[in-house]
Amino acid sequence: MRWIWNASFAGGSLVAAFMQGLMVGALVEGLPLPDGRYAGGEFGWLSPFPVLCGIGLCTGYALLGACWLVRKCEGEARDTAYRLIPYLSLGLLVFLVVVFAYALAENLAVMRRWLERPYLSVFPIIGALAAILLAASVRRRQDGPPFVMVALIS
């Protein structure tokens, strides 16, 4: 019966992460909120951008979890996490590129703010440096840095 608990815990965690990303994506895309109250239809918040953000957050959390396992585990669990990190990192990179392109194409307000305030470019620079250090630490099989680097990327 333990498998039921494991599947329920994993499924519930996945749904919670997806919903977090979905809601953040809907807010970034721009929900109609006159006087602080939602004024859209039942599924007016549901569009490709929020779904993409939900998938991206799940990928990011999975990468963060794999890096935590590298830091805290030994043996087969750590080795499996090390094998997953490159795939999860690539998935997160693809997500970031697609979200950036989508935000530019759709002319989202958040993108205008980023372009109007060039000092905000420090955050993508920090993320890029952290990604490089993540790749280097995984290649050298250093157990400590990957978790910190993914936290910086997030």
Helices and strands as residue ranges (DSSP letters): H 2-29, G 34-36, H 48-72, H 75-106, H 109-116, G 118-121, H 122-139, H 145-153
